[in-house]
Amino acid sequence: MTQTSTLQYEAPWPVYALDWCKSSPPGQSSRPRSAFRLGIGSLTDDYRNRIAIVGLQDERVLVEDDYTEYPDFVTLVEAQHGYPATRLQWQPSTANSFAWSQKSANAELLATTGDALRVWEYSSDGSPAAVGSYVGRNVGTGGHQLTLKTALSGQSKVQNNNTGAPLTSFSWNEKSPSLIVTSSIDTTCTVWNIDTSTAITQLIAHDREVYDVAWLPGSTDIFVSVGADGSLRAFDLRSLEHSTILYETPAPKNMPPPTTSPSSSARPPTSPLLRIAFDPADSNYMSTFHMDSSDIQILDMRSPGQPVMELKAHRAQVNTLGWSSTDSQLLATAGDDSQLLLWDLAPHTHTPSASPRNASTGLSSPRPDVKKRTLTEPVMAYTGAGEIASLAWSPHIASMTMNTGHSTAPGEWIAVAMGKAVKALKV
């Protein structure tokens, strides 16, 4: 018996949105396959995009090599989405114990953004036949349902049309899973209560498009956002009169002199920030990257203004990043160089900042005790068959015993999307 370290799925369309389920469906936690479910969304330039849930064709692929003639993952259920999903997420693990006012007890929620924030209900009856325990059986039949629960698109504060502007991303609150904050190209962020389908607040967050947003772990009040104006900002729902700029991208060098024509914004052009993610193990730390850049910046909330670390190993633009949900402080990054890189930041976050062996790169820092470190050695590298558009971590999956008596190895997995292929790799 060998433990499988890679699983794959071939979608009928290019995959962009991607997430790994955060918890087992109600009553099915003992099934290995309940931990191996992915939500995916297509990226085609028409109004015929789809989202789908894929799962293991047969649990034995986790421990045996005899199933190579069958796909590891198969489509369990899919739904029409119209415009592409800019982001797809499974409900946080806290959602199963949350007192929802109008959700079926055995259903799980997923959410997507695009032209609206959509909340989906997914249910599977959990019987072995319905989840395809027979090899080669088409699993996308009875027992699985993915239904649209609500579609939320509010009035825009800054546009006169009646429908909301396209949404670029969202963040689902773990502490209070009824809260979702969305980011939009119309410069706003909106906080929604998805249990009551109402907008709690909408605020103008940036000078230009907002590209990503993230709740501070453990908080129901504070979130951060990044956007085309090149800034990373923090907001507190208890005092929305002002925001805190935690980081602004430096203005490009050798800027031509300003033209006489009035510009759309007085600020010089800066490089947009595309993604923002908190380290769940230490929420002082955040990771972000610039458009068309191969470097990743690590920021520390306690010393805003400049990155405390830069990760330099990619050879083409970075597209996606994500932290392990455990306390390992592992960060995964991936991009157009077809590489998935894994960085271990634990040795660099707990030692004294003014360590002499990591001398400053010479840049002025806002606090004298913070020296920026440059890391160039990831702890793991995987080269895929093509450019990697997105990635998703699994939660820590415990060892499980299968009907055959074999046990699966515990640990985490990372899924990556490359064109139509999705590959899951054991960390």
N, C-alpha and C positions, 0 to 999 in steps of 0.2 A: 504493500500500500504506500502510495506517495501522496503528500499533501499538495494540492494544486496551488500555484502561486499567480496564475493569470486566468482570467475569464474574459470571453468576448461576446460581442453582440454586433450584428450588422443591421443597421436601420434601412428602411426603404428610402430615406431622404437624409440630407446633411443635418447633423445634430449640432445644436448650439446650446440651448438651455439644458442643464443637467443637475440632478441632485440625488443623493443617496438617502433612503428612508432613515429617520432618526430613531424609530422605535418599532416594536412589533405590533401587528394589528391586535385588537382586544382578544384575549383568549388564545393567541397562537404563539406565545413567546418561546415555546419549547421547540418549534419547528426551525431547523437551520434556514430553510428557504425564506422564512419571514424576515430575516435580517438582510437578505440579498435582493432588495427591490430598488429599482432606479426609476426616477421620473425623468423623461427626456422631452425636448421640444425641437421641432424642425426649424430650419432657416432656409426658406425659399422666397423669392421675390414676387410673391403673389398673395392672394387672400385665401389660399388653400392650405395654410400651415396646420400641423397636427401636434398634439401632445400625446404621450403614451406612457404607460407603466410597463416595465419589463421585469421579469423575474426568472429564477432558475428553471430550466426545463426539467432537470432532475437533480436532486440533492447529491447524488453520488458523484457528480462532476467535481465536488469539493475534495474528494479523497481518491478517486480512481481515474486512471487514464484511458479506460476502455470506451469513453463516450465521445471520442474526438470526431466521430462522423456526425454528431448532432451539435446544433448550436448550444452554447452554455446558457445563454439567456434567450427567452422568447417573449413576444409581446403578450401581455396579459389582457390589456384593454387600451383603447385609444379614443381620442375625441378631437373634433374639429376646433381649431383655435383662431382661424382668420389670419390676422397679422402674426408675425413670429412672436413667440414669447421671449421677451428680453431677459426674463429671470423666471425660474421655477423653483419652488421650495416645498418640501414636505413639512407638515406641521411639526413644531418643536416637540421634544419628548414629553414636555410638561402638559401637552394638550389633552392627553388621555384622561388626566385627573381633573381637568378644568370643567367647571359647571356651565356647559354651553346651554343656551336657552332653546336652540332649535337645531340640534344635530342628532342624527340617529346614533344610538349607543354604540353600535358595532362599526361605525364608519370612521374613516380617517380623512383629514382635510389636506388639500394641496392648494397652493396659490400660484398665480402667474401674473406677470405684468406685460403690457403691450399697449393697445389703445385704451385699456382699462385695467383695473385690478380685479382679477377674477378669482373667486374662491370655489374650489371643486370638492365634491364629496366622493370618496372612493370606498367601495365596500366589496369584500370577497367573502363568500360563505365559509371558506376555510376547510371545506371537506376535501379529502385527498383527491377525489376525481376532479373537482373544480380547479384545483391548483396544479393539475397536470402531473400526477405521479407516474404516469405511463410514458415511457420514452417514445418520442416521435409523435405524440398526440398533439393536435393543435390546441394550445391552451387558451387562445383568445376567444373562448366561447363562454358558456354559462358560468355563473358564479361571480363574475367580475363586473362591476359597474362603476363608471366614472361620469358623474353628472355635475353640470354647472349649477352651483348654489346661488351665487350672486355675482354681478358685474358692477363695479363701483367706478364711476368717473365723474368727478365733481365739476362744478363751475370753476373756471380758471380765474384767478385773481388778476391776471395780467393780459388775458386775451378776451376779446369781445364775443367770441363764438360760444355756443351753448355747450358744446362737448369739451371735455378736458383734453389737454394736450397729451401726446404720447408719453408713456412712463418708461423710464430707462432701467429701473431696478427697484428693489424693496428690501426691507429687513423685518423679520418676524420676531416679536418680542418673546423671549423665553419665559420671563417671570410672569407675564400676563399675556397668554397666547391669543387674547382677543385683539391685541394691538398690532397693527402693521403700519410702518411708515414707508411711503413711496417717494421716489424722486422723479422729476419731470424735465423735459426740454424747455418748459416755459419758466425756468428759474426757481420753481417752487418745490417744497416738500409738503406732503399731506400726511397727517396721522389719522388712521381709520380705526374705528371699532368694528371688527368684522362680525361680531356676534349680533350687533344691532344694525349693521349696515349703514353706519353714519360716519361722516367726517368730523373728527374732534377739532382739528385745527389745520389751517393751511397757511404756510408762511413763505415769503420770498426769501430764499436761502442764499442765492448767489447772484452775481451780475450777469451770468450767462447760464447755459444748460447745466443741469445737475445730472451727473452720471452715475453716482452710487451713494448709498446711505447705509448706516449701520447703527443699531442700538448699542449703547454701552452695556456690556454684560452685567446682569444683575440689576439694571436700572429700568424703570418705566417712564423716566422723565428726560434722560439725556441721550441724544443721538448725534452722530457726526455725518458730514456729507462732503463729497468732492465734486468738482465740476470743471467746465471748460474755462473758467476764469483762473484756473491753476491754484485754487486755494482749498484748504481743508478746514472746515468750520465745525464748531460744536454748538449745539442748541440745548436749552433746558426749557421744558414745557412750563416750568413754574415761573420763568422770567423770560418771556419771548421778546422783550423790548430790544435786547441786544444779543449778538452771537459772539463767540470767541474764535478768532482766527488762530488756529494752531500751527499752520504752515502755509507759506506761499511759495510757489516755484520762483526761483530767481529769474529776473528778466533776461532774455537772451543777450549774449555778448554781441558787440559790433552791430548794434541796432542802427538802422538808418535814421536820420533826423526826422522828426514828425512832419507830416505833410500839412499843408494849410487847410485842407478839407477837414471838417469836423468828423471825428471818428465816432463809432457807436459807443465807445467807452473811453474815458480819459486814460485808463491804465494801459501801459504798453502790453503788447501781446505776450502771454506766457504760455508755457506748455500745459495743456489740460491734464488733470489727474483723472484717471479712469476708474480705479477701484479702491475700496477702503475695507479693511477687515481687522477686527480686534483679535488679539491673542487671548483665547478663553482662559488660559492658565494664569495670565497676568495682564489684566485689562488696561494697564498703563501703556502697553505697547500696541501699536497699529502698524499695518503694512499697506503701502500704496505704490503706484507706479505711474509714470507719465505716458502720454500717448507717444507711440513710435519709439519707445525707449526700451533698452535691454536690461536696465538696472531696476532694482527694487529698493525703496526707501523704508526703513523702520523708524518710526517716530515714537517719542516718549511724551505722554501727556504732561509729565512733570517738568519737562524742559522744552517747551514749544519753540518753533522758529527754525530749527534745523534738524535733519535726521540724526539719530544716534548711531545708526548703522546703514551701510549700503551693501547690497548683495550684487556682486558682479560676476556672472558666469555665463549668462545666456548670450547667444551670438546673433540673435535677431529680436524683434520686438516681443515683449511680454504681453500675453493676452489675459491671463487669469492667475489667481493665487487663492490659497485657502489654508487655514490653520487646522491642525489636529484638534479634535474635541476633547482629548485627554489632557493631562497636565504635563505633557512631554515637551511643549514648546517647539514642535516641529512645524515648519512652514513649507508648503508645496507651492512651486511656481512653474508655469509652463508657457510656451509661446510658439512663434513662427519658426524657431529652429528645430521644431519637432521634439524638443526635450522637456521632460518632466524632471525638475530638480527638487531635492528634499534638503532643507536647511535645518540644522539643529542650533537654535538660538539660546538654549539654556545656559551654556558656558559663558555667554556674553551678556546676559541680562542680570546676573546676580553678583558678579564680581564688582569691585569698586570702579566707578566710571573713570577715575583719573589714573587708571593703570598705565604705568610708564611704557610698557612694551607695545601699547597701541597708540603711538603718538598721533596727534591730530594731523589731518591732511593739510593743515595750514589755513583752513578756512576759519574765519572768525566765528565763534560760537556764542550764543546768547548767555550761556552760563559757563564760567571758567572751568567748572568741574566736569563738564561733559565733552568728551573727545569723540569725534565720529570715527567709527571703525569701518573698515572695508573688508568684507568677507568674500573670498573667491573660491572657497572649497565647500561645495555641497557634500552632504554625507551619503547621498544616493543620486544616481542619474539614470534615467531611462530614456532611450531614444525611440520614438514612435515612427510609424510609417508615413506620417504627414504632419502638417501644422496642427498644433493642439489649440482648440478654441476655448475649451472650458474643462474644469476639473471639479471633483466632489469627493470629500472624505466620507468614509463610513464612520459610524460611531465605533467604539471598541466592541468587537463581537466576541462573546464568550465561547469557550469550547462547547460543542454540542455533540451528543451521541446520536447516531442515525440508526434506522431500522436494521441496517446490516451489521451493527455492532461497532463500526468504525467511529472514531471521534475526529472532529474537525479541530484544527489548531486555532487557538484564540488570537486576537490581534485586530489591526485595522487594515482597511483596504482604501485605495484611491482609484476612482474612475476618471478616465480622460476621454474626451470626444475629439476625434480626428476625422473630418469629413463625415462619411456615413458610419464609420466604425466607432464603437465604444469599447474601451479595454479597461478591465478592472485588475489592479495589481496589488498583491499582498505586500504590505510595508514590512 
